[in-house]
């Protein structure tokens, strides 16, 4: 299995993770009244999940095997 093929599989897995993180059942868990540092919990979750996905994608792309 080549390096490019592994990166492709990891990127597909991250896409699937993104689909799970931004789909209804998980989003419904954070749709509650409350705040995190003054930001509504749902908005904070969306921003943090988005930032996590970007960081993981950068790590996969820049990683050398």
Buried (B, 14 or more C-beta within 10 A) or exposed (E): EEEEEEBEEBBEEBEEBBEEBBEEEEBEEBEEEEEBEEEBBBEBBBEEBEEBBEEBBEEBEEEEE
